[in-house]
Every structure is written in structure tokens, then in C-alpha cells.
Amino acid sequence: MEGRLMYLKRIMLFNTLGILLLLSWGLPHLMVWTDLDDHIFWFFNDLISPQGGWWDDLLAILNHRLFDAASFAVMGVLFWYAMHRDPRPQRTRRWLGIGLTMLLTAALMALLTDKGIRYGHPSPTRFFEHARHLTDVVTIPTKDGAHNSFPGDHGLMLMIFAGFMLRFADRRPAWMSMAFVVLLSAPRIMVGAHWFSDVYMGSLSIALLILPWLLCTPLAPTLVERIGRLIPGPATR
């Protein structure tokens, strides 16, 4: 009974934070997110030079498809690092279970946000008529806009990864995963493919409302254990 109450308190805390985020964005008289979005977008958009330059090339590289692959590689290395630091027996099987549970969670949440959220809006580069477009000044194939940028799907996947690290890894890789949420989601915001609120209101509120029901209860550990049992191989590592 005491354990269930502890789970419920944690879930209610995170869900309340998620609801407050939604309210801070949804109430018409609160213009906090609108002003913040505009200021952040124009700050970085003004740094794009019409003649091109090293900064423009760097932004293009950071928003290239290969950088997305590099981001997944970074998460893979951090995942291996967390597994390597786990002193418990059967750590390989356990962490394979964690990885598969995380991938299943990411797929279901991506489907939920894609099919379940009716609201959407264009990225700032497509909203503002006079915005500078990175694709106009660089030759590197890159992404600087989206027809619908809400919520930040890239940011949500990073938050799911960080949530699982906070639940199953020790302190160092857990904090590193949280830092990577900021670092790896920043390029989309800097280039204008996402509003700041797409990630830190949209993605974060979804994560705070859904993930606690999985990670703050025995559900995730139970799934990890059962999936781990299905994985063939030695159980002693």
C-alpha cells in the first residue's frame, strides 16, 4: 500500500507539471510562450548571413540527416556506457530488455502523437514571411522548416531516452542523457525548423503526462524482465 502511494505521488507530481505546461500555453491571455518563441527564433535567424559563412555551414551540418544518425549513435554509446556501469548479473540481457521496451514505448508514443493530436502549426521559417532560410544560402542538404512542427518529434524521442536512463541507469549516464536532450534538440530550434515551445512545451508536456505511468510504476521493470527472458543467450553476464 505504501509503495503504491509513493508511485501515485510521483505520477501526480509529473502529471501536474505537464498540465501546468499545457495551461501556460493554452490560456489566451498568457503570451509567455509566444513572446519567448519569437525572441528565440529571431535571435538565431538574424545570425544567418545572406552571403553564407561558417556559421551557416555549421547549422546546415547540424540539421543534416547524417547528424540525426550521429545523434542516435551518441544515444547508443550512452546506452552501452550505462549498461557497462551496471554491476548486477545478467546486465546484458537486462539492458537488451530495457532497450526493446524503450523502442516499443517510442513507437507507441510516436503513433499516439501522430494520430491523436489534431492541433498543428508550421515552423517559424514558414510562419514569418520575411524569415531567412538557411537552404537559400548553403549548398549542404539540410532542413530548415516543416509544414507541421508541433510537437517536436525529435525532442520527444530524446526525452523518452532520458526518461529510461533516469529510471534504469545510475546517476552519471542519467544526467548525461538529460544534457543531450538540450544539446541534440537545439539545432532544430536554432535553424527555425521548430519553435522553442514545440520541444519544451509540446514534447515535454507529453513526456510528463505519459512516461510516469510507465516509469514510475512497476510496469516498465516488469516489461523489461519479461522481454529479457525471451532473449536467447547466456544469462550469466
C-alpha positions in Angstrom: 0.0 0.0 0.0 2.8 2.4 0.9 4.6 1.6 -2.3 1.5 2.3 -4.4 1.1 5.6 -2.6 4.7 6.6 -3.4 4.1 5.7 -7.1 0.9 7.7 -7.2 2.6 10.8 -5.6 5.4 10.7 -8.3 2.9 10.3 -11.1 0.7 13.1 -9.8 3.7 15.4 -9.5 4.9 14.9 -13.1 1.4 14.9 -14.5 0.7 18.2 -12.7 3.8 19.7 -14.2 2.7 18.6 -17.6 -0.8 20.0 -17.1 0.6 23.3 -15.9 2.8 23.5 -19.1 -0.3 23.0 -21.2 -2.2 25.6 -19.3 0.7 28.1 -19.6 0.5 27.7 -23.4 -3.2 27.3 -23.9 -4.7 30.2 -21.9 -5.1 33.1 -24.4 -4.2 35.9 -22.1 -0.8 34.3 -21.3 1.6 35.3 -24.0 4.7 33.8 -22.4 5.4 31.1 -25.0 4.6 33.4 -27.9 7.0 36.1 -26.9 9.7 33.5 -26.0 9.3 31.7 -29.3 9.5 34.9 -31.3 12.6 36.2 -29.4 14.5 33.0 -29.7 13.7 32.5 -33.3 14.7 36.0 -34.4 17.8 35.9 -32.3 19.1 32.9 -34.3 17.6 33.8 -37.6 19.4 37.2 -37.6 22.7 35.2 -37.3 22.1 33.6 -40.7 24.1 35.6 -43.2 22.6 36.1 -46.7 26.1 35.6 -48.1 26.7 32.4 -46.3 29.6 31.6 -43.9 31.0 29.1 -41.4 28.1 29.6 -39.0 25.5 28.8 -41.8 27.5 25.8 -42.8 27.6 24.6 -39.2 23.9 25.0 -38.8 23.4 23.1 -42.1 25.5 20.2 -40.9 23.8 20.1 -37.5 20.4 19.7 -39.3 21.6 17.2 -41.9 20.2 13.7 -41.9 23.7 12.3 -41.1 23.6 14.4 -37.9 20.4 12.7 -36.9 22.2 9.4 -37.4 25.0 10.7 -35.3 22.5 11.6 -32.6 21.3 8.0 -32.5 24.9 6.9 -32.3 25.5 9.1 -29.3 22.5 7.6 -27.6 23.8 4.2 -28.4 27.1 4.9 -26.9 25.5 6.3 -23.8 23.2 3.3 -23.6 26.3 1.0 -23.8 28.0 3.1 -21.1 25.0 2.8 -18.8 25.0 -1.0 -19.3 28.7 -1.2 -18.7 28.3 0.6 -15.4 25.6 -1.8 -14.2 27.2 -4.1 -11.6 24.3 -6.5 -11.5 24.4 -10.0 -13.0 22.7 -10.6 -16.3 23.2 -7.0 -17.2 23.4 -7.6 -21.0 20.0 -9.4 -21.0 18.5 -6.8 -18.7 19.7 -3.9 -20.8 18.5 -5.5 -24.0 15.1 -5.7 -22.3 15.4 -2.0 -21.4 16.3 -1.1 -25.0 13.4 -3.1 -26.5 10.9 -1.7 -24.0 12.2 1.8 -24.8 11.8 1.3 -28.6 8.3 -0.1 -28.1 7.4 3.0 -25.9 8.9 5.4 -28.5 6.9 3.7 -31.3 3.6 3.8 -29.4 4.1 7.5 -28.3 5.0 8.5 -31.9 1.8 6.8 -33.1 -0.2 8.5 -30.4 1.1 12.0 -31.2 0.7 11.5 -34.9 -2.8 10.1 -34.8 -4.1 11.6 -31.5 -3.1 15.2 -31.7 -5.3 17.2 -34.0 -3.5 20.5 -33.4 -0.6 21.6 -35.6 1.3 24.7 -36.8 4.0 25.5 -39.3 7.6 26.1 -38.2 8.7 29.7 -37.7 10.5 29.8 -41.1 7.2 29.1 -42.7 5.2 31.3 -40.5 7.2 34.5 -40.9 7.1 35.8 -44.4 10.5 37.6 -44.2 12.4 34.9 -42.3 15.8 34.0 -43.6 16.0 30.4 -44.9 19.2 28.5 -44.4 18.6 26.5 -47.5 18.8 29.7 -49.6 22.5 30.4 -48.5 24.1 26.9 -48.2 24.7 24.1 -50.7 24.6 21.4 -47.9 21.3 19.5 -48.0 19.6 20.4 -44.7 16.3 21.0 -43.1 15.1 24.5 -42.0 11.3 24.2 -41.9 8.3 22.0 -41.6 4.7 22.2 -42.6 3.8 21.0 -39.1 6.4 21.3 -36.4 4.2 20.5 -33.3 5.1 18.7 -31.2 8.9 18.3 -31.6 9.1 14.6 -32.5 12.9 14.6 -32.3 12.8 16.2 -28.9 10.2 13.7 -27.7 12.4 10.8 -28.7 15.3 12.3 -26.8 13.1 12.8 -23.7 11.9 9.2 -23.8 15.6 8.1 -23.9 16.4 10.4 -21.0 13.4 9.1 -19.0 14.5 5.5 -19.4 18.1 6.4 -18.4 16.7 8.2 -15.3 14.7 5.1 -14.4 17.3 2.4 -15.0 20.8 3.9 -15.2 22.9 5.2 -12.5 23.4 9.0 -11.9 26.2 9.8 -14.4 24.7 8.5 -17.6 21.2 9.7 -16.4 22.4 13.3 -16.1 24.4 13.0 -19.4 21.2 11.9 -21.1 19.3 14.9 -19.9 22.1 17.2 -21.1 21.9 15.5 -24.5 18.2 16.4 -24.7 19.1 20.1 -24.7 22.2 19.7 -26.9 20.7 17.5 -29.6 17.3 19.3 -29.8 18.9 22.7 -30.1 19.9 22.6 -33.8 16.2 22.3 -34.9 15.3 25.4 -32.8 18.4 27.4 -33.9 17.6 26.9 -37.6 13.9 27.6 -37.3 12.6 24.2 -38.1 10.9 24.1 -34.6 9.6 26.7 -32.3 11.1 26.6 -28.8 7.7 25.7 -27.4 7.4 22.7 -29.8 10.0 21.0 -27.7 9.9 22.5 -24.3 6.1 22.8 -24.0 4.8 20.2 -26.6 7.3 17.4 -26.3 7.9 17.9 -22.6 4.3 18.0 -21.6 3.6 14.8 -23.5 6.5 13.1 -21.8 5.4 14.3 -18.3 1.8 13.1 -18.9 2.6 9.7 -20.3 6.0 8.4 -19.2 5.4 8.5 -15.5 2.6 5.9 -15.8 5.2 3.6 -17.3 8.4 4.5 -15.5 7.1 5.5 -12.0 5.2 2.2 -11.6 6.3 -1.5 -11.7 5.0 -1.6 -15.4 8.4 -0.8 -17.0 10.5 -3.1 -14.8 8.0 -5.9 -15.4 8.1 -5.4 -19.2 11.9 -5.3 -19.1 12.1 -8.5 -17.1 9.7 -10.4 -19.3 11.2 -9.2 -22.5 14.7 -10.1 -21.1 13.5 -13.7 -20.5 12.6 -14.0 -24.2 16.1 -13.1 -25.3 18.2 -16.1 -26.1 21.7 -16.4 -24.9 23.7 -16.9 -21.6 22.0 -15.5 -18.5 25.2 -15.0 -16.5 26.6 -11.8 -18.0 
